[in-house]
Amino acid sequence: MRAGGQTTREQALRQIEGGHADAVVVGRAHIANPDLVERWQGGHPENEPRPELFYGPSAEGYTDYPVLEAA
């Protein structure tokens, strides 16, 4: 797995189950899915991050992603 890419659930599981990591960072996935743990545990679809809004002048693209029950 390369640094700087978006880590998927499957990649994170392979790293942990293979003994290569105790924890895996998933920044972009978590920004787009504030309920990421629940989504990964239940196998639910994820929101796609909107990188065109990263580093913008407002909270749009950081705090307006739908949570699972609202998706």
All heavy atoms as a GROMACS GRO file, in nm:
protein
  546
    1MET      N    1   0.085  -0.117   0.000
    1MET     CA    2   0.000   0.000   0.000
    1MET      C    3   0.090   0.123   0.000
    1MET      O    4   0.182   0.134   0.078
    1MET     CB    5  -0.087  -0.004   0.125
    1MET     CG    6  -0.181   0.110   0.135
    1MET     SD    7  -0.291   0.111   0.281
    1MET     CE    8  -0.294  -0.054   0.336
    2ARG      N    9   0.057   0.216  -0.087
    2ARG     CA   10   0.140   0.336  -0.095
    2ARG      C   11   0.086   0.445  -0.004
    2ARG      O   12  -0.034   0.453   0.020
    2ARG     CB   13   0.149   0.386  -0.239
    2ARG     CG   14   0.019   0.439  -0.292
    2ARG     CD   15   0.038   0.489  -0.436
    2ARG     NE   16  -0.087   0.537  -0.490
    2ARG     CZ   17  -0.140   0.656  -0.464
    2ARG    NH1   18  -0.080   0.740  -0.386
    2ARG    NH2   19  -0.255   0.692  -0.517
    3ALA      N   20   0.176   0.527   0.043
    3ALA     CA   21   0.135   0.638   0.128
    3ALA      C   22   0.065   0.743   0.042
    3ALA      O   23   0.101   0.765  -0.073
    3ALA     CB   24   0.256   0.699   0.196
    4GLY      N   25  -0.037   0.806   0.097
    4GLY     CA   26  -0.105   0.912   0.028
    4GLY      C   27  -0.227   0.870  -0.051
    4GLY      O   28  -0.303   0.952  -0.095
    5GLY      N   29  -0.248   0.741  -0.070
    5GLY     CA   30  -0.366   0.693  -0.141
    5GLY      C   31  -0.483   0.677  -0.045
    5GLY      O   32  -0.468   0.684   0.076
    6GLN      N   33  -0.601   0.657  -0.101
    6GLN     CA   34  -0.718   0.636  -0.018
    6GLN      C   35  -0.727   0.489   0.018
    6GLN      O   36  -0.733   0.402  -0.068
    6GLN     CB   37  -0.844   0.680  -0.090
    6GLN     CG   38  -0.966   0.670   0.000
    6GLN     CD   39  -1.086   0.741  -0.058
    6GLN    OE1   40  -1.072   0.840  -0.128
    6GLN    NE2   41  -1.202   0.690  -0.028
    7THR      N   42  -0.726   0.458   0.146
    7THR     CA   43  -0.730   0.322   0.195
    7THR      C   44  -0.872   0.269   0.197
    7THR      O   45  -0.962   0.335   0.248
    7THR     CB   46  -0.671   0.314   0.338
    7THR    OG1   47  -0.540   0.370   0.336
    7THR    CG2   48  -0.666   0.172   0.388
    8THR      N   49  -0.892   0.150   0.142
    8THR     CA   50  -1.023   0.086   0.143
    8THR      C   51  -1.035  -0.004   0.265
    8THR      O   52  -0.935  -0.035   0.332
    8THR     CB   53  -1.044   0.001   0.018
    8THR    OG1   54  -0.951  -0.109   0.020
    8THR    CG2   55  -1.028   0.082  -0.109
    9ARG      N   56  -1.156  -0.047   0.294
    9ARG     CA   57  -1.181  -0.140   0.404
    9ARG      C   58  -1.098  -0.268   0.384
    9ARG      O   59  -1.036  -0.319   0.476
    9ARG     CB   60  -1.329  -0.173   0.411
    9ARG     CG   61  -1.364  -0.273   0.519
    9ARG     CD   62  -1.514  -0.307   0.514
    9ARG     NE   63  -1.553  -0.392   0.623
    9ARG     CZ   64  -1.542  -0.524   0.623
    9ARG    NH1   65  -1.494  -0.587   0.516
    9ARG    NH2   66  -1.579  -0.595   0.728
   10GLU      N   67  -1.099  -0.320   0.263
   10GLU     CA   68  -1.028  -0.443   0.233
   10GLU      C   69  -0.877  -0.429   0.254
   10GLU      O   70  -0.812  -0.518   0.308
   10GLU     CB   71  -1.059  -0.489   0.090
   10GLU     CG   72  -1.202  -0.535   0.070
   10GLU     CD   73  -1.305  -0.422   0.067
   10GLU    OE1   74  -1.268  -0.305   0.034
   10GLU    OE2   75  -1.421  -0.447   0.103
   11GLN      N   76  -0.822  -0.316   0.213
   11GLN     CA   77  -0.679  -0.292   0.233
   11GLN      C   78  -0.646  -0.284   0.382
   11GLN      O   79  -0.546  -0.338   0.427
   11GLN     CB   80  -0.636  -0.163   0.163
   11GLN     CG   81  -0.636  -0.171   0.014
   11GLN     CD   82  -0.617  -0.036  -0.050
   11GLN    OE1   83  -0.660   0.067   0.003
   11GLN    NE2   84  -0.551  -0.033  -0.166
   12ALA      N   85  -0.729  -0.214   0.457
   12ALA     CA   86  -0.706  -0.201   0.600
   12ALA      C   87  -0.712  -0.337   0.668
   12ALA      O   88  -0.625  -0.370   0.751
   12ALA     CB   89  -0.809  -0.107   0.662
   13LEU      N   90  -0.810  -0.418   0.633
   13LEU     CA   91  -0.821  -0.551   0.692
   13LEU      C   92  -0.700  -0.637   0.658
   13LEU      O   93  -0.648  -0.709   0.745
   13LEU     CB   94  -0.949  -0.621   0.644
   13LEU     CG   95  -1.078  -0.572   0.705
   13LEU    CD1   96  -1.198  -0.638   0.637
   13LEU    CD2   97  -1.082  -0.599   0.855
   14ARG      N   98  -0.653  -0.632   0.534
   14ARG     CA   99  -0.535  -0.710   0.495
   14ARG      C  100  -0.413  -0.670   0.576
   14ARG      O  101  -0.335  -0.755   0.619
   14ARG     CB  102  -0.506  -0.693   0.346
   14ARG     CG  103  -0.585  -0.786   0.258
   14ARG     CD  104  -0.526  -0.796   0.117
   14ARG     NE  105  -0.505  -0.668   0.052
   14ARG     CZ  106  -0.596  -0.605  -0.022
   14ARG    NH1  107  -0.715  -0.658  -0.039
   14ARG    NH2  108  -0.568  -0.490  -0.079
   15GLN      N  109  -0.395  -0.540   0.598
   15GLN     CA  110  -0.279  -0.492   0.675
   15GLN      C  111  -0.285  -0.541   0.819
   15GLN      O  112  -0.184  -0.585   0.875
   15GLN     CB  113  -0.273  -0.339   0.672
   15GLN     CG  114  -0.241  -0.282   0.536
   15GLN     CD  115  -0.102  -0.320   0.490
   15GLN    OE1  116  -0.005  -0.308   0.566
   15GLN    NE2  117  -0.091  -0.368   0.369
   16ILE      N  118  -0.402  -0.533   0.879
   16ILE     CA  119  -0.417  -0.573   1.019
   16ILE      C  120  -0.411  -0.725   1.034
   16ILE      O  121  -0.337  -0.778   1.117
   16ILE     CB  122  -0.546  -0.514   1.079
   16ILE    CG1  123  -0.533  -0.362   1.087
   16ILE    CG2  124  -0.578  -0.575   1.214
   16ILE    CD1  125  -0.661  -0.289   1.119
   17GLU      N  126  -0.488  -0.796   0.953
   17GLU     CA  127  -0.491  -0.942   0.963
   17GLU      C  128  -0.359  -1.006   0.924
   17GLU      O  129  -0.325  -1.113   0.972
   17GLU     CB  130  -0.604  -0.998   0.876
   17GLU     CG  131  -0.741  -0.964   0.934
   17GLU     CD  132  -0.856  -0.998   0.840
   17GLU    OE1  133  -0.832  -1.038   0.724
   17GLU    OE2  134  -0.972  -0.981   0.884
   18GLY      N  135  -0.282  -0.938   0.837
   18GLY     CA  136  -0.152  -0.989   0.797
   18GLY      C  137  -0.042  -0.957   0.897
   18GLY      O  138   0.073  -0.994   0.877
   19GLY      N  139  -0.076  -0.888   1.006
   19GLY     CA  140   0.022  -0.855   1.108
   19GLY      C  141   0.115  -0.741   1.068
   19GLY      O  142   0.218  -0.720   1.130
   20HIS      N  143   0.077  -0.664   0.965
   20HIS     CA  144   0.161  -0.554   0.918
   20HIS      C  145   0.128  -0.422   0.987
   20HIS      O  146   0.201  -0.325   0.973
   20HIS     CB  147   0.148  -0.537   0.767
   20HIS     CG  148   0.183  -0.660   0.691
   20HIS    ND1  149   0.312  -0.707   0.680
   20HIS    CD2  150   0.104  -0.749   0.626
   20HIS    CE1  151   0.312  -0.818   0.609
   20HIS    NE2  152   0.187  -0.846   0.576
   21ALA      N  153   0.014  -0.419   1.058
   21ALA     CA  154  -0.029  -0.296   1.124
   21ALA      C  155  -0.120  -0.329   1.241
   21ALA      O  156  -0.189  -0.430   1.240
   21ALA     CB  157  -0.103  -0.206   1.026
   22ASP      N  158  -0.117  -0.244   1.343
   22ASP     CA  159  -0.212  -0.254   1.454
   22ASP      C  160  -0.332  -0.163   1.429
   22ASP      O  161  -0.440  -0.185   1.481
   22ASP     CB  162  -0.145  -0.213   1.585
   22ASP     CG  163  -0.037  -0.311   1.626
   22ASP    OD1  164  -0.056  -0.432   1.606
   22ASP    OD2  165   0.067  -0.266   1.678
   23ALA      N  166  -0.311  -0.060   1.348
   23ALA     CA  167  -0.416   0.035   1.314
   23ALA      C  168  -0.383   0.092   1.176
   23ALA      O  169  -0.268   0.092   1.134
   23ALA     CB  170  -0.422   0.147   1.416
   24VAL      N  171  -0.485   0.140   1.107
   24VAL     CA  172  -0.468   0.197   0.974
   24VAL      C  173  -0.540   0.331   0.970
   24VAL      O  174  -0.653   0.343   1.016
   24VAL     CB  175  -0.525   0.102   0.866
   24VAL    CG1  176  -0.512   0.161   0.728
   24VAL    CG2  177  -0.457  -0.035   0.872
   25VAL      N  178  -0.474   0.432   0.915
   25VAL     CA  179  -0.531   0.566   0.906
   25VAL      C  180  -0.616   0.575   0.779
   25VAL      O  181  -0.573   0.533   0.672
   25VAL     CB  182  -0.420   0.672   0.901
   25VAL    CG1  183  -0.477   0.811   0.878
   25VAL    CG2  184  -0.339   0.668   1.029
   26VAL      N  185  -0.737   0.630   0.794
   26VAL     CA  186  -0.828   0.643   0.681
   26VAL      C  187  -0.889   0.783   0.682
   26VAL      O  188  -1.008   0.800   0.700
   26VAL     CB  189  -0.938   0.533   0.682
   26VAL    CG1  190  -0.881   0.399   0.646
   26VAL    CG2  191  -1.006   0.525   0.818
   27GLY      N  192  -0.809   0.884   0.660
   27GLY     CA  193  -0.853   1.023   0.671
   27GLY      C  194  -0.961   1.064   0.575
   27GLY      O  195  -1.067   1.112   0.614
   28ARG      N  196  -0.938   1.048   0.445
   28ARG     CA  197  -1.037   1.093   0.346
   28ARG      C  198  -1.167   1.015   0.359
   28ARG      O  199  -1.275   1.073   0.350
   28ARG     CB  200  -0.981   1.078   0.206
   28ARG     CG  201  -0.875   1.180   0.175
   28ARG     CD  202  -0.824   1.166   0.034
   28ARG     NE  203  -0.683   1.199   0.039
   28ARG     CZ  204  -0.588   1.135  -0.026
   28ARG    NH1  205  -0.618   1.036  -0.104
   28ARG    NH2  206  -0.463   1.172  -0.013
   29ALA      N  207  -1.157   0.885   0.379
   29ALA     CA  208  -1.278   0.804   0.396
   29ALA      C  209  -1.357   0.848   0.518
   29ALA      O  210  -1.480   0.850   0.517
   29ALA     CB  211  -1.241   0.656   0.407
   30HIS      N  212  -1.287   0.886   0.624
   30HIS     CA  213  -1.356   0.929   0.745
   30HIS      C  214  -1.419   1.067   0.730
   30HIS      O  215  -1.527   1.093   0.783
   30HIS     CB  216  -1.262   0.927   0.866
   30HIS     CG  217  -1.334   0.948   0.994
   30HIS    ND1  218  -1.343   1.071   1.054
   30HIS    CD2  219  -1.404   0.863   1.072
   30HIS    CE1  220  -1.415   1.060   1.164
   30HIS    NE2  221  -1.454   0.934   1.177
   31ILE      N  222  -1.354   1.156   0.657
   31ILE     CA  223  -1.413   1.288   0.633
   31ILE      C  224  -1.546   1.272   0.560
   31ILE      O  225  -1.646   1.333   0.596
   31ILE     CB  226  -1.318   1.378   0.551
   31ILE    CG1  227  -1.201   1.423   0.637
   31ILE    CG2  228  -1.392   1.501   0.496
   31ILE    CD1  229  -1.092   1.496   0.561
   32ALA      N  230  -1.550   1.186   0.459
   32ALA     CA  231  -1.670   1.168   0.378
   32ALA      C  232  -1.774   1.080   0.447
   32ALA      O  233  -1.890   1.077   0.406
   32ALA     CB  234  -1.634   1.107   0.243
   33ASN      N  235  -1.732   1.006   0.550
   33ASN     CA  236  -1.822   0.913   0.620
   33ASN      C  237  -1.801   0.926   0.770
   33ASN      O  238  -1.725   0.850   0.828
   33ASN     CB  239  -1.791   0.769   0.575
   33ASN     CG  240  -1.812   0.751   0.428
   33ASN    OD1  241  -1.924   0.731   0.383
   33ASN    ND2  242  -1.705   0.760   0.350
   34PRO      N  243  -1.868   1.021   0.833
   34PRO     CA  244  -1.848   1.039   0.977
   34PRO      C  245  -1.886   0.915   1.057
   34PRO      O  246  -1.843   0.900   1.170
   34PRO     CB  247  -1.938   1.158   1.011
   34PRO     CG  248  -2.030   1.174   0.897
   34PRO     CD  249  -1.964   1.114   0.778
   35ASP      N  250  -1.961   0.825   0.995
   35ASP     CA  251  -2.000   0.698   1.058
   35ASP      C  252  -1.927   0.581   0.991
   35ASP      O  253  -1.983   0.472   0.975
   35ASP     CB  254  -2.151   0.680   1.047
   35ASP     CG  255  -2.203   0.695   0.904
   35ASP    OD1  256  -2.121   0.723   0.813
   35ASP    OD2  257  -2.323   0.678   0.883
   36LEU      N  258  -1.802   0.602   0.954
   36LEU     CA  259  -1.725   0.503   0.878
   36LEU      C  260  -1.718   0.367   0.947
   36LEU      O  261  -1.732   0.263   0.883
   36LEU     CB  262  -1.584   0.554   0.849
   36LEU     CG  263  -1.499   0.464   0.760
   36LEU    CD1  264  -1.560   0.452   0.622
   36LEU    CD2  265  -1.357   0.515   0.753
   37VAL      N  266  -1.698   0.366   1.078
   37VAL     CA  267  -1.688   0.238   1.150
   37VAL      C  268  -1.816   0.158   1.132
   37VAL      O  269  -1.811   0.039   1.098
   37VAL     CB  270  -1.656   0.261   1.299
   37VAL    CG1  271  -1.665   0.131   1.376
   37VAL    CG2  272  -1.518   0.324   1.315
   38GLU      N  273  -1.930   0.222   1.149
   38GLU     CA  274  -2.058   0.152   1.131
   38GLU      C  275  -2.074   0.103   0.988
   38GLU      O  276  -2.121  -0.010   0.964
   38GLU     CB  277  -2.173   0.246   1.167
   38GLU     CG  278  -2.309   0.183   1.156
   38GLU     CD  279  -2.423   0.278   1.192
   38GLU    OE1  280  -2.397   0.392   1.236
   38GLU    OE2  281  -2.538   0.238   1.173
   39ARG      N  282  -2.036   0.184   0.892
   39ARG     CA  283  -2.047   0.145   0.751
   39ARG      C  284  -1.958   0.023   0.722
   39ARG      O  285  -2.001  -0.071   0.656
   39ARG     CB  286  -2.009   0.260   0.658
   39ARG     CG  287  -2.113   0.370   0.654
   39ARG     CD  288  -2.063   0.488   0.572
   39ARG     NE  289  -2.153   0.599   0.578
   39ARG     CZ  290  -2.246   0.625   0.487
   39ARG    NH1  291  -2.262   0.548   0.382
   39ARG    NH2  292  -2.324   0.730   0.500
   40TRP      N  293  -1.835   0.026   0.769
   40TRP     CA  294  -1.745  -0.086   0.745
   40TRP      C  295  -1.791  -0.212   0.818
   40TRP      O  296  -1.784  -0.320   0.763
   40TRP     CB  297  -1.603  -0.049   0.785
   40TRP     CG  298  -1.532   0.034   0.681
   40TRP    CD1  299  -1.586   0.094   0.572
   40TRP    CD2  300  -1.393   0.064   0.678
   40TRP    NE1  301  -1.489   0.161   0.500
   40TRP    CE2  302  -1.370   0.144   0.563
   40TRP    CE3  303  -1.286   0.034   0.760
   40TRP    CZ2  304  -1.244   0.191   0.529
   40TRP    CZ3  305  -1.160   0.081   0.727
   40TRP    CH2  306  -1.139   0.160   0.612
   41GLN      N  307  -1.840  -0.198   0.940
   41GLN     CA  308  -1.887  -0.314   1.014
   41GLN      C  309  -2.008  -0.379   0.946
   41GLN      O  310  -2.020  -0.500   0.945
   41GLN     CB  311  -1.923  -0.277   1.158
   41GLN     CG  312  -1.803  -0.253   1.244
   41GLN     CD  313  -1.839  -0.204   1.383
   41GLN    OE1  314  -1.946  -0.148   1.406
   41GLN    NE2  315  -1.747  -0.223   1.476
   42GLY      N  316  -2.096  -0.298   0.890
   42GLY     CA  317  -2.218  -0.350   0.828
   42GLY      C  318  -2.208  -0.374   0.679
   42GLY      O  319  -2.304  -0.419   0.617
   43GLY      N  320  -2.093  -0.342   0.618
   43GLY     CA  321  -2.077  -0.359   0.475
   43GLY      C  322  -2.162  -0.263   0.393
   43GLY      O  323  -2.202  -0.294   0.282
   44HIS      N  324  -2.192  -0.146   0.448
   44HIS     CA  325  -2.275  -0.046   0.382
   44HIS      C  326  -2.192   0.036   0.282
   44HIS      O  327  -2.072   0.051   0.299
   44HIS     CB  328  -2.338   0.048   0.484
   44HIS     CG  329  -2.420  -0.023   0.587
   44HIS    ND1  330  -2.541  -0.080   0.559
   44HIS    CD2  331  -2.396  -0.048   0.718
   44HIS    CE1  332  -2.590  -0.137   0.668
   44HIS    NE2  333  -2.504  -0.119   0.766
   45PRO      N  334  -2.256   0.092   0.180
   45PRO     CA  335  -2.183   0.176   0.085
   45PRO      C  336  -2.132   0.303   0.153
   45PRO      O  337  -2.188   0.348   0.252
   45PRO     CB  338  -2.287   0.209  -0.022
   45PRO     CG  339  -2.419   0.181   0.040
   45PRO     CD  340  -2.398   0.079   0.148
   46GLU      N  341  -2.026   0.357   0.094
   46GLU     CA  342  -1.963   0.478   0.149
   46GLU      C  343  -1.993   0.599   0.061
   46GLU      O  344  -2.014   0.586  -0.059
   46GLU     CB  345  -1.811   0.460   0.154
   46GLU     CG  346  -1.766   0.350   0.245
   46GLU     CD  347  -1.616   0.327   0.235
   46GLU    OE1  348  -1.542   0.426   0.216
   46GLU    OE2  349  -1.575   0.211   0.245
   47ASN      N  350  -1.995   0.715   0.124
   47ASN     CA  351  -1.999   0.841   0.049
   47ASN      C  352  -1.862   0.860  -0.016
   47ASN      O  353  -1.759   0.826   0.043
   47ASN     CB  354  -2.024   0.960   0.142
   47ASN     CG  355  -2.155   0.951   0.215
   47ASN    OD1  356  -2.257   0.916   0.157
   47ASN    ND2  357  -2.154   0.982   0.343
   48GLU      N  358  -1.861   0.918  -0.134
   48GLU     CA  359  -1.734   0.950  -0.200
   48GLU      C  360  -1.684   1.086  -0.151
   48GLU      O  361  -1.762   1.182  -0.145
   48GLU     CB  362  -1.753   0.956  -0.351
   48GLU     CG  363  -1.773   0.820  -0.415
   48GLU     CD  364  -1.650   0.731  -0.403
   48GLU    OE1  365  -1.537   0.782  -0.417
   48GLU    OE2  366  -1.668   0.612  -0.377
   49PRO      N  367  -1.556   1.096  -0.116
   49PRO     CA  368  -1.501   1.227  -0.080
   49PRO      C  369  -1.511   1.323  -0.199
   49PRO      O  370  -1.507   1.282  -0.315
   49PRO     CB  371  -1.354   1.198  -0.048
   49PRO     CG  372  -1.348   1.052  -0.025
   49PRO     CD  373  -1.457   0.991  -0.106
   50ARG      N  374  -1.524   1.451  -0.170
   50ARG     CA  375  -1.530   1.554  -0.275
   50ARG      C  376  -1.405   1.641  -0.266
   50ARG      O  377  -1.407   1.750  -0.209
   50ARG     CB  378  -1.657   1.635  -0.258
   50ARG     CG  379  -1.783   1.549  -0.281
   50ARG     CD  380  -1.908   1.627  -0.264
   50ARG     NE  381  -1.914   1.672  -0.124
   50ARG     CZ  382  -2.019   1.733  -0.071
   50ARG    NH1  383  -2.125   1.758  -0.141
   50ARG    NH2  384  -2.016   1.770   0.055
   51PRO      N  385  -1.295   1.594  -0.323
   51PRO     CA  386  -1.168   1.666  -0.310
   51PRO      C  387  -1.170   1.806  -0.369
   51PRO      O  388  -1.089   1.890  -0.329
   51PRO     CB  389  -1.066   1.577  -0.380
   51PRO     CG  390  -1.144   1.482  -0.461
   51PRO     CD  391  -1.281   1.472  -0.402
   52GLU      N  392  -1.262   1.833  -0.461
   52GLU     CA  393  -1.267   1.968  -0.518
   52GLU      C  394  -1.308   2.071  -0.413
   52GLU      O  395  -1.288   2.191  -0.433
   52GLU     CB  396  -1.363   1.973  -0.638
   52GLU     CG  397  -1.510   1.956  -0.604
   52GLU     CD  398  -1.558   1.811  -0.590
   52GLU    OE1  399  -1.476   1.717  -0.590
   52GLU    OE2  400  -1.681   1.793  -0.580
   53LEU      N  401  -1.364   2.024  -0.301
   53LEU     CA  402  -1.402   2.115  -0.193
   53LEU      C  403  -1.299   2.120  -0.079
   53LEU      O  404  -1.313   2.202   0.012
   53LEU     CB  405  -1.538   2.074  -0.135
   53LEU     CG  406  -1.655   2.079  -0.234
   53LEU    CD1  407  -1.781   2.024  -0.169
   53LEU    CD2  408  -1.676   2.219  -0.286
   54PHE      N  409  -1.198   2.034  -0.083
   54PHE     CA  410  -1.095   2.035   0.021
   54PHE      C  411  -1.024   2.171   0.020
   54PHE      O  412  -0.998   2.227  -0.086
   54PHE     CB  413  -0.992   1.925   0.000
   54PHE     CG  414  -1.043   1.784   0.019
   54PHE    CD1  415  -0.960   1.677  -0.004
   54PHE    CD2  416  -1.172   1.758   0.060
   54PHE    CE1  417  -1.004   1.548   0.013
   54PHE    CE2  418  -1.218   1.629   0.078
   54PHE     CZ  419  -1.134   1.523   0.054
   55TYR      N  420  -0.992   2.220   0.136
   55TYR     CA  421  -0.920   2.346   0.154
   55TYR      C  422  -0.998   2.466   0.104
   55TYR      O  423  -0.941   2.568   0.068
   55TYR     CB  424  -0.781   2.341   0.088
   55TYR     CG  425  -0.700   2.223   0.131
   55TYR    CD1  426  -0.680   2.115   0.046
   55TYR    CD2  427  -0.649   2.215   0.259
   55TYR    CE1  428  -0.608   2.004   0.085
   55TYR    CE2  429  -0.577   2.105   0.300
   55TYR     CZ  430  -0.556   2.000   0.214
   55TYR     OH  431  -0.486   1.890   0.254
   56GLY      N  432  -1.130   2.455   0.100
   56GLY     CA  433  -1.214   2.565   0.056
   56GLY      C  434  -1.240   2.664   0.169
   56GLY      O  435  -1.199   2.643   0.284
   57PRO      N  436  -1.310   2.770   0.139
   57PRO     CA  437  -1.334   2.876   0.237
   57PRO      C  438  -1.445   2.846   0.337
   57PRO      O  439  -1.468   2.925   0.428
   57PRO     CB  440  -1.370   2.996   0.151
   57PRO     CG  441  -1.434   2.935   0.030
   57PRO     CD  442  -1.360   2.806   0.007
   58SER      N  443  -1.514   2.731   0.321
   58SER     CA  444  -1.626   2.701   0.411
   58SER      C  445  -1.617   2.556   0.460
   58SER      O  446  -1.524   2.483   0.426
   58SER     CB  447  -1.759   2.721   0.338
   58SER     OG  448  -1.780   2.618   0.243
   59ALA      N  449  -1.717   2.517   0.538
   59ALA     CA  450  -1.722   2.381   0.591
   59ALA      C  451  -1.777   2.282   0.488
   59ALA      O  452  -1.775   2.162   0.512
   59ALA     CB  453  -1.806   2.377   0.717
   60GLU      N  454  -1.825   2.332   0.374
   60GLU     CA  455  -1.878   2.244   0.271
   60GLU      C  456  -1.772   2.144   0.227
   60GLU      O  457  -1.658   2.180   0.203
   60GLU     CB  458  -1.925   2.324   0.150
   60GLU     CG  459  -1.990   2.238   0.044
   60GLU     CD  460  -2.034   2.318  -0.078
   60GLU    OE1  461  -1.988   2.431  -0.096
   60GLU    OE2  462  -2.116   2.265  -0.153
   61GLY      N  463  -1.810   2.019   0.221
   61GLY     CA  464  -1.715   1.914   0.184
   61GLY      C  465  -1.647   1.851   0.304
   61GLY      O  466  -1.573   1.754   0.290
   62TYR      N  467  -1.673   1.905   0.423
   62TYR     CA  468  -1.616   1.848   0.545
   62TYR      C  469  -1.725   1.806   0.644
   62TYR      O  470  -1.712   1.705   0.710
   62TYR     CB  471  -1.522   1.947   0.615
   62TYR     CG  472  -1.391   1.964   0.545
   62TYR    CD1  473  -1.367   2.072   0.462
   62TYR    CD2  474  -1.290   1.870   0.560
   62TYR    CE1  475  -1.246   2.086   0.396
   62TYR    CE2  476  -1.170   1.883   0.495
   62TYR     CZ  477  -1.149   1.991   0.413
   62TYR     OH  478  -1.030   2.004   0.348
   63THR      N  479  -1.828   1.884   0.654
   63THR     CA  480  -1.929   1.857   0.758
   63THR      C  481  -2.068   1.832   0.702
   63THR      O  482  -2.163   1.824   0.778
   63THR     CB  483  -1.936   1.976   0.856
   63THR    OG1  484  -1.976   2.093   0.784
   63THR    CG2  485  -1.805   1.999   0.926
   64ASP      N  486  -2.082   1.820   0.571
   64ASP     CA  487  -2.215   1.807   0.514
   64ASP      C  488  -2.242   1.672   0.447
   64ASP      O  489  -2.338   1.658   0.373
   64ASP     CB  490  -2.242   1.920   0.416
   64ASP     CG  491  -2.141   1.925   0.302
   64ASP    OD1  492  -2.034   1.862   0.313
   64ASP    OD2  493  -2.168   1.991   0.202
   65TYR      N  494  -2.160   1.572   0.474
   65TYR     CA  495  -2.185   1.439   0.418
   65TYR      C  496  -2.297   1.370   0.495
   65TYR      O  497  -2.304   1.380   0.617
   65TYR     CB  498  -2.058   1.353   0.426
   65TYR     CG  499  -1.948   1.397   0.334
   65TYR    CD1  500  -1.845   1.479   0.380
   65TYR    CD2  501  -1.946   1.356   0.201
   65TYR    CE1  502  -1.743   1.518   0.295
   65TYR    CE2  503  -1.843   1.396   0.117
   65TYR     CZ  504  -1.742   1.475   0.164
   65TYR     OH  505  -1.642   1.514   0.080
   66PRO      N  506  -2.384   1.297   0.426
   66PRO     CA  507  -2.494   1.230   0.497
   66PRO      C  508  -2.444   1.111   0.579
   66PRO      O  509  -2.351   1.041   0.538
   66PRO     CB  510  -2.587   1.183   0.384
   66PRO     CG  511  -2.501   1.176   0.263
   66PRO     CD  512  -2.394   1.278   0.281
   67VAL      N  513  -2.504   1.092   0.694
   67VAL     CA  514  -2.475   0.975   0.775
   67VAL      C  515  -2.562   0.860   0.726
   67VAL      O  516  -2.657   0.880   0.651
   67VAL     CB  517  -2.494   1.002   0.926
   67VAL    CG1  518  -2.392   1.101   0.976
   67VAL    CG2  519  -2.633   1.049   0.955
   68LEU      N  520  -2.532   0.741   0.770
   68LEU     CA  521  -2.595   0.620   0.717
   68LEU      C  522  -2.747   0.624   0.719
   68LEU      O  523  -2.811   0.599   0.620
   68LEU     CB  524  -2.543   0.499   0.794
   68LEU     CG  525  -2.577   0.363   0.735
   68LEU    CD1  526  -2.529   0.351   0.592
   68LEU    CD2  527  -2.516   0.253   0.819
   69GLU      N  528  -2.806   0.661   0.831
   69GLU     CA  529  -2.952   0.659   0.839
   69GLU      C  530  -3.017   0.764   0.748
   69GLU      O  531  -3.132   0.754   0.714
   69GLU     CB  532  -3.005   0.672   0.980
   69GLU     CG  533  -2.972   0.803   1.049
   69GLU     CD  534  -2.849   0.797   1.135
   69GLU    OE1  535  -2.777   0.695   1.135
   69GLU    OE2  536  -2.820   0.897   1.204
   70ALA      N  537  -2.940   0.865   0.706
   70ALA     CA  538  -2.993   0.969   0.619
   70ALA      C  539  -2.956   0.947   0.472
   70ALA      O  540  -3.006   1.015   0.386
   70ALA     CB  541  -2.944   1.106   0.664
   71ALA      N  542  -2.868   0.850   0.448
   71ALA     CA  543  -2.820   0.828   0.310
   71ALA      C  544  -2.922   0.756   0.224
   71ALA      O  545  -3.012   0.693   0.267
   71ALA     CB  546  -2.689   0.748   0.314
   0.00000   0.00000   0.00000
